[in-house]
Amino acid sequence: MGKRKVRFFNTTGPCRPDMHYMLPPEERLVGAQLHRYIGDELYWVLHAPRQTGKTTFLQSWMREINAGDEALACYVTVERCQGISEPEKAMPAICNAIRQHAEASGVPVPETTETDPASMLSDILKNWSALVAPKPLIVLFDETDVLVDETLISFLRQLRGGFADRGVGTFPVSVALVGMRDLKDYITASKGGVPPNPGSPFNVKSDSASLSNFQKDDVKRLFAQRTEETGQQITPEALDYVYEQSGGQPWIVNSLLQRATMRVLDVESTETVSIDHILEAREQMIDARETHLDALAYRLENPQIRSVMESLITGEPNTRLAQGEPFRLCLDLGLVTIENGSPTVANPIYREVIAREITFSTQMAIPAPEWKWEKSDGTLDMDALLREFQAFWRSNSEVWEQQADYIEAFPHLLLMAFLQRVTNGSGRIEREYAAGRGRMDLAVEYHGVWNIIEIKLLRQGKTFEILMEEGSRQIVRYRDSFFPALCSANGLPVKCYLLIFDRRADKPAWNERIKWMPAGEITVVGC
């Protein structure tokens, strides 16, 4: 008899309990009442960001329903219709998807007799309902937010048209529409940004449910399955770091644990997973630009998403940020969250990917450093680095800013690109940014030694001295909150730098803007 196959942490496609470590996805449903949807014959929406477990849940629930005798369910994805705005092309494709998924699931395969795209979907659903009678039919439509324009409108109208006659043998008693955004948002998108009115083509939904991220205990429970099967342990510090870096986002959690147990460590290893293994897994994951993170980078090309990210990076107060459609889009896509009442990027991994992506071309354009930026002991000479940055800023910023996509965040992004150019491969940068903070905080680790940098923008109506006093208090508070135990190799406290960029329209000449001012525990750097 062959060796029992060991399960693994999954990052590609739906989870299967025989192959993957997984937790029941229905535990994370928010706003759903599964027990009602069949008995009360309800249509409903499930929306959540990419790779949070939507498809895993749908297929799991389908199997659970079909294991009993009360109803018949079928999962159907309409992803093949992405970007097809003409119903005459999309509706036959959707009907073909229904037939293929029915056949793959081992349920009766329906046919359609209607050739008119305006009634083709309705026709096949009626035929399907009659075919499975006396059981009621439940259809779980996945990826419905890829439908656009007239295709989306026709799809929803045909579902609504059959809703009044739903029942055993007549029309599906329950339909789930599943995607990344709530239904009203992609109806709005299909109408060119005009919100749906009371006559919108889908006013029969009962609920809009979602899937939450993992909680800290979920991450522990997930790895405990591997411990039970292989004996491999993980340190509490490593588990905490996985949760902190991921914010509980399921794909990131699985990716970190998969890399730590299958790449950083040998797949057969039972060595305890430490925080160092997770740190290496983190860097591998970000450098590899896996599909999930690549899709995140691609979304940064969207002007609406760019506008939100710029507000978060600069930290400038924006009273309308969380009220607008761009922020709702970012929230639905899982890019941002609200933490302690302030909008912020959803997790540190996304912060890192976003920062690297939008600074990559700038980083590549910065010449390789020829000046001495390492001390004799191999640690980073932050004084020398920032003095060199001042010179670089003075020589290049005005020309480079004219070519920048993110004008308001240009100082932050140029500094991050400059730091990444030097530390890449030998250190790491921890970034904290959120709207309303009025600053960005960077913690730079290089060969075990930490430096903290805070960035503030000097705008009209404030003085350099006021900003210096305000920033000095903030950077000390940030250091004491997040780095209380960190010391450099020689036992000295973490060094702190406050960078103030003059962004006033009537800013003074360069020789007045460029400053280097040691102020106790902090060095104030004017740019």
C-alpha positions as CSV (number, residue, x, y, z in Angstrom):
1,M,0.0,0.0,0.0
2,G,1.4,3.4,-1.0
3,K,2.3,6.2,1.4
4,R,-0.6,8.4,2.4
5,K,-0.5,11.7,0.5
6,V,0.0,14.7,2.8
7,R,-2.3,17.6,2.3
8,F,-0.9,21.1,1.7
9,F,-1.9,24.8,2.0
10,N,-3.7,25.7,-1.2
11,T,-3.3,28.9,-3.3
12,T,-4.7,27.9,-6.6
13,G,-8.4,27.3,-7.2
14,P,-11.1,26.0,-4.8
15,C,-10.0,24.0,-1.8
16,R,-10.7,20.3,-1.6
17,P,-10.8,18.7,1.9
18,D,-9.0,15.6,0.6
19,M,-6.1,17.6,-0.8
20,H,-5.8,20.8,1.2
21,Y,-5.8,22.1,4.7
22,M,-9.0,24.1,5.0
23,L,-11.6,25.4,7.4
24,P,-15.3,25.3,6.6
25,P,-15.8,28.6,4.6
26,E,-19.4,28.9,5.8
27,E,-18.0,29.8,9.2
28,R,-16.9,33.1,7.7
29,L,-20.2,34.1,6.0
30,V,-21.5,37.5,7.1
31,G,-25.1,38.5,6.5
32,A,-26.2,35.1,5.0
33,Q,-29.1,32.9,6.2
34,L,-28.5,29.7,4.3
35,H,-31.3,27.9,6.0
36,R,-33.8,30.4,4.6
37,Y,-32.7,30.6,1.0
38,I,-34.1,27.3,-0.1
39,G,-37.2,27.0,2.2
40,D,-38.3,30.6,1.6
41,E,-37.4,30.5,-2.1
42,L,-35.0,33.5,-2.0
43,Y,-32.6,35.1,-4.5
44,W,-29.4,36.5,-2.9
45,V,-26.0,38.0,-3.5
46,L,-22.6,36.9,-2.2
47,H,-19.7,39.3,-2.7
48,A,-16.2,39.2,-1.4
49,P,-12.7,40.0,-2.7
50,R,-10.7,37.6,-4.9
51,Q,-9.5,34.4,-3.4
52,T,-11.3,34.6,-0.1
53,G,-13.1,31.3,-0.5
54,K,-16.3,32.1,-2.5
55,T,-16.0,29.3,-5.0
56,T,-14.9,26.9,-2.3
57,F,-18.0,27.8,-0.3
58,L,-20.3,27.4,-3.3
59,Q,-19.0,24.0,-4.3
60,S,-19.1,22.8,-0.7
61,W,-22.6,24.0,-0.2
62,M,-23.7,22.4,-3.5
63,R,-22.3,19.1,-2.4
64,E,-24.1,19.4,1.0
65,I,-27.4,20.2,-0.7
66,N,-27.1,17.4,-3.2
67,A,-26.2,14.9,-0.5
68,G,-29.8,15.2,0.8
69,D,-33.1,14.6,-0.8
70,E,-34.8,18.0,-0.4
71,A,-33.4,19.9,-3.4
72,L,-30.9,19.9,-6.2
73,A,-28.2,22.5,-6.6
74,C,-25.7,23.3,-9.4
75,Y,-22.7,25.6,-9.4
76,V,-22.3,27.6,-12.7
77,T,-19.5,30.1,-13.5
78,V,-20.1,32.6,-16.2
79,E,-16.5,33.7,-16.3
80,R,-16.3,32.8,-20.0
81,C,-18.5,35.9,-20.8
82,Q,-16.1,38.4,-19.3
83,G,-16.2,41.6,-21.4
84,I,-18.8,40.4,-23.8
85,S,-21.3,43.2,-23.9
86,E,-23.6,41.8,-26.7
87,P,-26.4,39.4,-25.3
88,E,-26.5,37.6,-28.7
89,K,-23.0,36.3,-28.0
90,A,-23.1,36.0,-24.2
91,M,-26.4,34.2,-23.7
92,P,-25.5,31.1,-25.7
93,A,-22.2,31.0,-23.8
94,I,-24.1,31.1,-20.5
95,C,-26.5,28.4,-21.6
96,N,-23.5,26.2,-22.6
97,A,-21.9,26.8,-19.2
98,I,-25.1,25.6,-17.5
99,R,-25.1,22.4,-19.6
100,Q,-21.4,21.7,-19.0
101,H,-21.6,22.3,-15.3
102,A,-24.7,20.2,-15.0
103,E,-23.0,17.3,-16.8
104,A,-19.8,17.7,-14.7
105,S,-21.8,17.7,-11.5
106,G,-23.8,14.6,-12.4
107,V,-27.2,16.3,-12.4
108,P,-29.7,16.3,-15.3
109,V,-28.5,18.4,-18.3
110,P,-31.1,20.9,-19.6
111,E,-31.7,22.0,-23.2
112,T,-32.9,25.3,-24.5
113,T,-35.5,25.6,-27.3
114,E,-35.4,29.4,-27.5
115,T,-33.1,31.3,-29.9
116,D,-33.9,34.8,-28.8
117,P,-31.1,36.1,-26.5
118,A,-33.7,38.1,-24.5
119,S,-35.4,34.8,-23.4
120,M,-32.7,32.1,-23.9
121,L,-31.5,32.0,-20.3
122,S,-35.1,32.1,-18.9
123,D,-36.0,29.2,-21.2
124,I,-33.2,26.9,-20.2
125,L,-33.8,27.6,-16.5
126,K,-37.5,26.7,-16.9
127,N,-36.6,23.5,-18.8
128,W,-34.0,22.6,-16.1
129,S,-36.5,23.1,-13.3
130,A,-39.0,20.8,-15.0
131,L,-36.2,18.2,-15.6
132,V,-35.2,18.0,-11.9
133,A,-38.8,18.0,-10.5
134,P,-40.1,16.9,-8.0
135,K,-36.9,18.5,-6.4
136,P,-36.7,22.3,-6.3
137,L,-33.7,23.7,-8.3
138,I,-31.0,26.0,-6.8
139,V,-28.5,27.7,-9.1
140,L,-25.3,29.2,-7.8
141,F,-23.9,31.6,-10.4
142,D,-20.3,32.5,-9.8
143,E,-18.2,35.4,-11.3
144,T,-21.4,37.3,-12.2
145,D,-19.6,40.6,-11.9
146,V,-17.7,39.9,-15.1
147,L,-20.9,40.5,-17.0
148,V,-21.1,44.0,-18.5
149,D,-23.5,46.4,-20.2
150,E,-26.4,44.9,-22.0
151,T,-25.4,41.4,-21.2
152,L,-25.6,42.1,-17.5
153,I,-29.0,43.8,-17.9
154,S,-30.4,41.0,-20.0
155,F,-29.1,38.4,-17.5
156,L,-30.7,40.1,-14.6
157,R,-34.0,40.8,-16.4
158,Q,-34.4,37.2,-17.3
159,L,-33.9,36.1,-13.8
160,R,-36.3,38.7,-12.5
161,G,-38.8,37.7,-15.1
162,G,-38.9,34.1,-13.8
163,F,-38.9,35.1,-10.2
164,A,-42.6,35.4,-9.8
165,D,-43.2,31.9,-11.2
166,R,-40.4,30.2,-9.3
167,G,-41.2,26.9,-7.8
168,V,-40.8,23.2,-8.3
169,G,-40.8,22.4,-12.0
170,T,-41.3,26.0,-13.1
171,F,-38.2,28.1,-12.3
172,P,-35.2,27.9,-9.8
173,V,-36.5,28.5,-6.3
174,S,-33.3,30.1,-5.2
175,V,-30.5,31.8,-7.1
176,A,-27.1,33.1,-5.8
177,L,-25.2,35.7,-7.7
178,V,-21.6,35.7,-6.6
179,G,-18.7,38.0,-7.4
180,M,-16.3,40.6,-6.0
181,R,-18.7,43.5,-5.7
182,D,-22.3,43.9,-4.5
183,L,-24.9,43.7,-7.2
184,K,-25.9,47.4,-7.1
185,D,-22.3,48.3,-7.8
186,Y,-22.0,46.4,-11.1
187,I,-25.4,47.5,-12.1
188,T,-24.2,51.0,-11.6
189,A,-21.1,50.2,-13.7
190,S,-23.2,48.7,-16.5
191,K,-25.2,51.9,-16.6
192,G,-22.1,54.1,-17.0
193,G,-22.0,55.1,-13.4
194,V,-25.7,55.9,-13.0
195,P,-27.1,54.3,-9.8
196,P,-29.9,51.8,-10.2
197,N,-33.4,53.2,-9.8
198,P,-36.5,51.4,-8.5
199,G,-37.0,50.0,-12.0
200,S,-33.6,48.4,-12.0
201,P,-33.5,44.9,-13.5
202,F,-32.9,43.0,-10.2
203,N,-35.0,44.3,-7.3
204,V,-35.8,40.8,-6.0
205,K,-32.7,39.9,-4.0
206,S,-33.2,39.3,-0.3
207,D,-29.7,39.5,1.1
208,S,-26.2,40.8,0.3
209,A,-23.8,38.6,2.1
210,S,-20.0,38.5,2.3
211,L,-17.1,36.4,3.5
212,S,-14.8,37.7,6.2
213,N,-11.1,37.1,6.5
214,F,-9.6,34.6,8.9
215,Q,-9.4,35.5,12.5
216,K,-6.1,34.9,14.4
217,D,-7.5,31.7,15.9
218,D,-8.4,30.5,12.4
219,V,-4.8,30.7,11.3
220,K,-3.8,28.6,14.4
221,R,-6.5,26.1,13.6
222,L,-5.5,25.8,10.0
223,F,-1.8,25.0,10.8
224,A,-2.9,22.6,13.6
225,Q,-4.2,20.4,10.8
226,R,-0.7,20.0,9.5
227,T,0.7,19.5,13.0
228,E,-1.8,16.7,13.5
229,E,-0.9,15.0,10.2
230,T,2.9,15.5,10.1
231,G,3.9,16.5,13.6
232,Q,5.4,19.8,12.3
233,Q,5.0,22.7,14.7
234,I,5.0,26.5,14.3
235,T,6.1,29.0,16.9
236,P,3.5,31.4,18.4
237,E,5.6,34.3,17.1
238,A,5.5,32.9,13.5
239,L,1.7,32.5,13.7
240,D,1.3,36.0,15.0
241,Y,3.4,37.3,12.1
242,V,1.4,35.4,9.5
243,Y,-1.8,37.0,10.8
244,E,-0.2,40.5,11.2
245,Q,1.2,40.5,7.7
246,S,-1.9,39.0,6.0
247,G,-4.6,40.7,8.0
248,G,-6.3,37.3,7.8
249,Q,-6.6,37.4,4.0
250,P,-7.0,33.7,3.2
251,W,-4.8,33.5,0.1
252,I,-2.0,35.3,1.8
253,V,-2.2,33.1,4.9
254,N,-2.1,30.0,2.7
255,S,0.7,31.3,0.5
256,L,2.9,32.2,3.5
257,L,2.4,28.8,5.1
258,Q,2.7,26.9,1.9
259,R,6.1,28.6,1.0
260,A,7.4,28.1,4.6
261,T,6.6,24.4,4.6
262,M,7.3,23.5,1.0
263,R,10.0,25.9,-0.2
264,V,11.8,27.6,2.6
265,L,11.8,24.2,4.4
266,D,11.9,20.9,2.5
267,V,8.4,19.5,1.9
268,E,9.4,16.4,4.0
269,S,10.8,18.5,6.9
270,T,9.3,18.4,10.3
271,E,11.4,21.3,11.6
272,T,9.5,23.8,13.6
273,V,8.4,26.8,11.4
274,S,9.9,29.9,12.9
275,I,9.4,33.6,12.2
276,D,12.6,33.6,10.1
277,H,11.0,31.0,7.8
278,I,7.9,33.2,7.4
279,L,10.0,36.3,6.7
280,E,11.8,34.4,3.9
281,A,8.5,33.1,2.6
282,R,7.2,36.7,2.6
283,E,10.0,37.9,0.5
284,Q,9.7,35.0,-1.9
285,M,6.0,35.6,-2.3
286,I,6.4,39.3,-3.1
287,D,9.3,38.8,-5.4
288,A,7.5,36.0,-7.3
289,R,4.6,38.3,-8.2
290,E,2.1,35.4,-8.0
291,T,-1.2,35.8,-9.8
292,H,-3.0,37.2,-6.8
293,L,-0.4,39.9,-6.2
294,D,0.0,40.5,-9.9
295,A,-3.7,41.2,-10.2
296,L,-3.4,43.7,-7.3
297,A,-0.6,45.5,-9.2
298,Y,-2.7,45.6,-12.3
299,R,-5.5,47.3,-10.5
300,L,-3.3,50.2,-9.6
301,E,-3.7,51.3,-13.3
302,N,-7.3,52.2,-12.5
303,P,-7.5,56.0,-12.0
304,Q,-10.1,55.5,-9.2
305,I,-7.9,53.2,-7.3
306,R,-4.9,55.4,-7.9
307,S,-6.8,58.4,-6.3
308,V,-7.5,56.4,-3.1
309,M,-3.9,55.0,-2.9
310,E,-2.5,58.5,-3.2
311,S,-4.6,59.8,-0.3
312,L,-3.5,56.8,1.8
313,I,0.2,57.2,0.9
314,T,0.4,60.9,1.7
315,G,-1.8,60.5,4.8
316,E,-3.4,63.9,4.1
317,P,-6.9,64.4,5.7
318,N,-9.7,63.8,3.1
319,T,-13.1,64.0,4.6
320,R,-14.8,62.7,1.4
321,L,-12.4,59.8,0.8
322,A,-14.5,57.0,2.5
323,Q,-17.8,58.4,1.0
324,G,-16.9,58.2,-2.7
325,E,-17.3,55.4,-5.3
326,P,-13.4,54.9,-5.7
327,F,-13.1,54.0,-2.0
328,R,-16.1,51.7,-2.1
329,L,-14.5,50.0,-5.1
330,C,-11.2,49.5,-3.2
331,L,-13.2,48.3,-0.2
332,D,-15.1,45.7,-2.2
333,L,-11.9,44.5,-3.9
334,G,-10.3,44.0,-0.5
335,L,-7.6,46.5,-1.1
336,V,-8.4,48.8,1.8
337,T,-10.1,48.6,5.2
338,I,-11.1,50.9,8.0
339,E,-8.9,50.5,11.0
340,N,-9.5,52.5,14.2
341,G,-11.8,54.8,12.2
342,S,-9.3,55.6,9.5
343,P,-9.1,54.2,5.9
344,T,-5.9,52.2,5.3
345,V,-4.5,49.6,3.0
346,A,-5.9,46.2,4.0
347,N,-2.7,44.5,5.2
348,P,1.1,45.0,5.3
349,I,1.7,42.6,2.3
350,Y,-0.6,44.8,0.1
351,R,1.2,47.9,1.4
352,E,4.5,46.4,0.3
353,V,3.3,45.2,-3.1
354,I,1.6,48.6,-3.8
355,A,4.7,50.6,-2.8
356,R,7.0,48.4,-4.8
357,E,4.8,48.4,-7.8
358,I,4.3,52.1,-8.1
359,T,8.0,52.9,-7.4
360,F,9.5,50.2,-9.6
361,S,10.1,52.2,-12.7
362,T,11.5,55.1,-10.6
363,Q,13.7,52.7,-8.8
364,M,15.1,51.4,-12.1
365,A,15.8,54.9,-13.3
366,I,17.8,55.8,-10.2
367,P,21.6,55.3,-10.9
368,A,23.4,52.6,-9.0
369,P,24.8,54.3,-5.8
370,E,28.6,54.9,-6.1
371,W,28.8,56.7,-2.8
372,K,29.6,54.8,0.5
373,W,26.3,53.9,2.1
374,E,27.5,51.0,4.4
375,K,29.5,51.5,7.6
376,S,32.6,49.5,8.3
377,D,30.6,47.0,10.4
378,G,28.3,46.3,7.4
379,T,25.2,48.2,8.7
380,L,23.4,51.0,6.9
381,D,24.8,54.5,7.1
382,M,21.5,56.2,7.1
383,D,23.0,59.7,7.6
384,A,25.0,59.3,4.4
385,L,22.0,57.8,2.5
386,L,19.7,60.6,3.4
387,R,22.3,63.3,2.6
388,E,22.7,61.7,-0.8
389,F,19.0,61.7,-1.2
390,Q,18.8,65.4,-0.4
391,A,21.3,66.0,-3.2
392,F,19.3,63.7,-5.6
393,W,16.1,65.5,-4.7
394,R,17.6,68.9,-5.4
395,S,19.0,67.8,-8.7
396,N,16.1,65.7,-10.1
397,S,12.8,66.2,-8.3
398,E,11.4,69.1,-10.4
399,V,12.0,67.3,-13.7
400,W,11.0,63.8,-12.5
401,E,7.8,65.2,-10.9
402,Q,6.6,66.3,-14.3
403,Q,6.6,62.7,-15.4
404,A,5.0,61.2,-12.3
405,D,1.6,59.6,-12.1
406,Y,1.1,60.3,-8.4
407,I,1.9,64.0,-8.0
408,E,0.7,64.4,-4.4
409,A,2.6,61.3,-3.3
410,F,5.7,62.0,-5.4
411,P,8.0,62.8,-2.5
412,H,7.1,59.6,-0.6
413,L,7.4,57.5,-3.7
414,L,10.8,58.9,-4.8
415,L,12.2,58.4,-1.3
416,M,10.9,54.8,-1.2
417,A,12.4,54.1,-4.6
418,F,15.7,55.5,-3.5
419,L,15.7,53.4,-0.3
420,Q,14.6,50.3,-2.2
421,R,17.5,50.8,-4.7
422,V,20.0,50.6,-1.9
423,T,18.5,48.1,0.5
424,N,17.1,45.7,-2.1
425,G,18.2,42.1,-1.2
426,S,19.9,43.0,2.1
427,G,17.2,44.7,4.1
428,R,13.6,45.4,4.3
429,I,11.2,48.4,4.7
430,E,8.1,48.3,6.9
431,R,5.6,50.9,5.8
432,E,2.7,52.5,7.6
433,Y,0.3,54.7,5.7
434,A,-3.3,55.6,6.2
435,A,-5.6,58.5,5.3
436,G,-5.8,61.2,8.0
437,R,-2.5,60.4,9.6
438,G,-0.8,63.4,8.0
439,R,2.4,61.4,7.5
440,M,3.9,58.2,6.3
441,D,6.1,56.1,8.6
442,L,8.9,53.9,7.3
443,A,11.0,51.5,9.3
444,V,14.2,50.4,7.5
445,E,15.9,47.2,8.7
446,Y,19.4,46.4,7.4
447,H,21.5,43.6,8.8
448,G,19.5,43.6,12.0
449,V,19.7,47.4,12.7
450,W,16.6,49.6,12.4
451,N,16.1,53.2,11.4
452,I,12.7,55.0,11.5
453,I,11.8,57.7,8.9
454,E,8.7,59.8,9.0
455,I,7.6,61.9,6.0
456,K,5.6,65.0,6.3
457,L,4.6,67.6,3.7
458,L,4.9,71.3,4.4
459,R,1.9,73.0,2.8
460,Q,0.5,76.5,2.7
461,G,-0.6,77.8,6.1
462,K,2.0,75.9,8.2
463,T,5.5,76.7,9.1
464,F,8.6,74.4,9.1
465,E,8.9,74.8,12.9
466,I,5.3,73.8,13.6
467,L,5.6,70.8,11.3
468,M,8.9,69.8,13.0
469,E,7.4,70.0,16.4
470,E,4.3,68.0,15.3
471,G,6.3,65.4,13.4
472,S,8.8,64.9,16.3
473,R,6.1,64.0,18.7
474,Q,4.6,61.6,16.1
475,I,7.8,59.8,15.3
476,V,8.7,59.2,18.9
477,R,5.2,57.9,19.6
478,Y,5.5,55.6,16.5
479,R,8.9,54.3,17.7
480,D,7.7,53.7,21.2
481,S,4.5,51.9,20.1
482,F,6.0,49.6,17.4
483,F,9.7,49.3,18.2
484,P,10.0,49.4,22.0
485,A,12.5,46.5,22.2
486,L,14.5,47.1,19.0
487,C,18.1,48.3,19.4
488,S,21.0,48.6,16.9
489,A,23.9,46.2,17.0
490,N,25.9,48.4,19.5
491,G,22.9,48.7,21.9
492,L,22.0,52.3,20.9
493,P,18.3,53.2,20.5
494,V,16.7,53.1,17.0
495,K,17.7,56.2,15.1
496,C,14.8,58.4,13.9
497,Y,14.7,60.8,11.0
498,L,11.9,63.3,10.2
499,L,11.8,64.3,6.5
500,I,9.9,67.5,5.7
501,F,9.2,68.2,2.0
502,D,8.3,71.8,1.2
503,R,5.3,71.6,-1.1
504,R,4.2,75.3,-0.8
505,A,3.6,77.2,-4.0
506,D,5.9,80.0,-2.8
507,K,8.6,77.8,-1.4
508,P,12.0,79.4,-0.8
509,A,15.2,78.8,-2.7
510,W,17.0,75.4,-2.5
511,N,19.7,76.6,0.0
512,E,16.9,77.4,2.5
513,R,14.9,74.2,1.9
514,I,17.8,71.8,2.3
515,K,18.3,71.4,6.0
516,W,20.1,68.9,8.3
517,M,19.1,69.6,11.9
518,P,20.0,67.1,14.7
519,A,17.3,67.6,17.4
520,G,18.0,65.3,20.3
521,E,16.7,61.8,19.5
522,I,15.7,62.9,16.0
523,T,17.4,64.2,12.9
524,V,15.2,66.6,11.0
525,V,15.9,66.6,7.2
526,G,14.5,69.4,5.1
527,C,13.9,68.8,1.4
